[in-house]
Amino acid sequence: MVTFILLSKISLRSPGEVRALAEMDRDFDRRLQEECPEVRRIASYALLGAYDFLHIFEAPDARAAAKVALLANVFGRVTTETLTAIPFDDFREIAQSV
């Protein structure tokens, strides 16, 4: 499994939509389990800064990660950025081989 980071920024249409974020997250989690059973959500965080949320998940490949990002976009005006996270021990091995 490969670890991915999904950063998202949500554009709310009205201040009242903030209360709906928890429900949107439950819906996202439900759809993730139904449509991407091979994906494991590891952690999620609300952020202060350029992005609003960070989700860490494991997926078998980039294709599955792309589906996760697309599912996140189903919930409204969302922009996402998906990153691959390499465990540092693996990175150390790569760096030492160069």
C-alpha positions as a LaTeX table, in Angstrom:
\begin{tabular}{lrrr}
\hline
Residue & $x$ (\AA) & $y$ (\AA) & $z$ (\AA) \\
\hline
Met1 & 0.00 & 0.00 & 0.00 \\
Val2 & 1.09 & 3.55 & $-0.74$ \\
Thr3 & 0.49 & 6.45 & 1.66 \\
Phe4 & $-1.13$ & 9.56 & 0.20 \\
Ile5 & $-1.92$ & 13.00 & 1.60 \\
Leu6 & $-5.08$ & 14.75 & 0.39 \\
Leu7 & $-5.14$ & 18.48 & 1.07 \\
Ser8 & $-8.45$ & 20.23 & 0.51 \\
Lys9 & $-9.83$ & 23.73 & 0.57 \\
Ile10 & $-13.57$ & 24.20 & 0.77 \\
Ser11 & $-15.37$ & 27.29 & $-0.51$ \\
Leu12 & $-18.53$ & 27.66 & 1.55 \\
Arg13 & $-21.44$ & 29.52 & $-0.01$ \\
Ser14 & $-22.66$ & 30.80 & 3.36 \\
Pro15 & $-21.35$ & 30.92 & 6.93 \\
Gly16 & $-24.11$ & 28.50 & 8.01 \\
Glu17 & $-22.54$ & 25.73 & 5.95 \\
Val18 & $-19.76$ & 25.38 & 8.52 \\
Arg19 & $-22.14$ & 23.28 & 10.62 \\
Ala20 & $-22.63$ & 20.90 & 7.70 \\
Leu21 & $-18.92$ & 20.04 & 7.48 \\
Ala22 & $-19.16$ & 17.20 & 10.02 \\
Glu23 & $-22.06$ & 15.65 & 8.10 \\
Met24 & $-20.16$ & 16.04 & 4.83 \\
Asp25 & $-17.20$ & 14.22 & 6.40 \\
Arg26 & $-19.45$ & 11.34 & 7.50 \\
Asp27 & $-20.87$ & 11.13 & 3.98 \\
Phe28 & $-17.37$ & 11.21 & 2.50 \\
Asp29 & $-16.27$ & 8.40 & 4.84 \\
Arg30 & $-19.34$ & 6.31 & 3.97 \\
Arg31 & $-18.78$ & 6.73 & 0.23 \\
Leu32 & $-15.10$ & 6.01 & 0.64 \\
Gln33 & $-15.89$ & 2.70 & 2.37 \\
Glu34 & $-18.52$ & 1.76 & $-0.22$ \\
Glu35 & $-16.72$ & 2.83 & $-3.40$ \\
Cys36 & $-13.08$ & 2.34 & $-2.40$ \\
Pro37 & $-12.99$ & $-0.60$ & 0.04 \\
Glu38 & $-9.29$ & $-1.10$ & $-0.72$ \\
Val39 & $-8.49$ & 2.38 & 0.67 \\
Arg40 & $-7.76$ & 2.85 & 4.37 \\
Arg41 & $-8.23$ & 6.29 & 5.89 \\
Ile42 & $-5.51$ & 6.74 & 8.52 \\
Ala43 & $-6.19$ & 10.22 & 9.89 \\
Ser44 & $-7.87$ & 13.52 & 9.14 \\
Tyr45 & $-7.10$ & 17.00 & 10.45 \\
Ala46 & $-8.64$ & 20.45 & 10.21 \\
Leu47 & $-5.90$ & 22.94 & 9.33 \\
Leu48 & $-5.15$ & 26.60 & 9.83 \\
Gly49 & $-3.46$ & 27.98 & 6.75 \\
Ala50 & $-3.69$ & 27.61 & 2.98 \\
Tyr51 & $-5.73$ & 24.39 & 3.20 \\
Asp52 & $-8.73$ & 23.59 & 5.38 \\
Phe53 & $-8.32$ & 19.82 & 5.76 \\
Leu54 & $-5.66$ & 17.13 & 5.52 \\
His55 & $-6.54$ & 13.47 & 5.05 \\
Ile56 & $-3.92$ & 10.72 & 5.24 \\
Phe57 & $-4.86$ & 7.46 & 3.57 \\
Glu58 & $-3.37$ & 4.30 & 2.14 \\
Ala59 & $-4.30$ & 3.09 & $-1.31$ \\
Pro60 & $-2.92$ & 0.40 & $-3.59$ \\
Asp61 & $-1.95$ & 2.85 & $-6.34$ \\
Ala62 & $-2.34$ & 6.34 & $-7.84$ \\
Arg63 & $-5.54$ & 5.32 & $-9.64$ \\
Ala64 & $-7.27$ & 4.57 & $-6.32$ \\
Ala65 & $-5.88$ & 7.81 & $-4.85$ \\
Ala66 & $-7.31$ & 9.76 & $-7.78$ \\
Lys67 & $-10.73$ & 8.27 & $-7.05$ \\
Val68 & $-10.47$ & 9.41 & $-3.42$ \\
Ala69 & $-9.68$ & 12.96 & $-4.58$ \\
Leu70 & $-12.61$ & 12.91 & $-7.01$ \\
Leu71 & $-14.94$ & 11.68 & $-4.26$ \\
Ala72 & $-13.87$ & 14.61 & $-2.10$ \\
Asn73 & $-14.84$ & 16.98 & $-4.92$ \\
Val74 & $-18.37$ & 15.55 & $-5.09$ \\
Phe75 & $-19.30$ & 17.47 & $-1.94$ \\
Gly76 & $-19.22$ & 20.95 & $-3.38$ \\
Arg77 & $-16.77$ & 23.63 & $-4.30$ \\
Val78 & $-13.58$ & 21.93 & $-3.21$ \\
Thr79 & $-10.05$ & 22.16 & $-4.50$ \\
Thr80 & $-7.69$ & 19.34 & $-3.67$ \\
Glu81 & $-4.04$ & 18.46 & $-3.95$ \\
Thr82 & $-2.89$ & 14.87 & $-3.56$ \\
Leu83 & 0.66 & 14.02 & $-2.54$ \\
Thr84 & 2.53 & 10.74 & $-2.23$ \\
Ala85 & 4.14 & 10.23 & 1.17 \\
Ile86 & 7.29 & 8.10 & 1.26 \\
Pro87 & 8.26 & 6.67 & 4.67 \\
Phe88 & 11.56 & 8.25 & 5.66 \\
Asp89 & 13.34 & 4.90 & 6.06 \\
Asp90 & 12.47 & 4.12 & 2.43 \\
Phe91 & 13.62 & 7.58 & 1.38 \\
Arg92 & 16.90 & 7.11 & 3.26 \\
Glu93 & 17.55 & 3.90 & 1.32 \\
Ile94 & 16.84 & 5.67 & $-1.97$ \\
Ala95 & 19.10 & 8.59 & $-1.04$ \\
Gln96 & 21.93 & 6.26 & $-0.02$ \\
Ser97 & 21.77 & 4.47 & $-3.34$ \\
Val98 & 22.32 & 7.68 & $-5.32$ \\
\hline
\end{tabular}
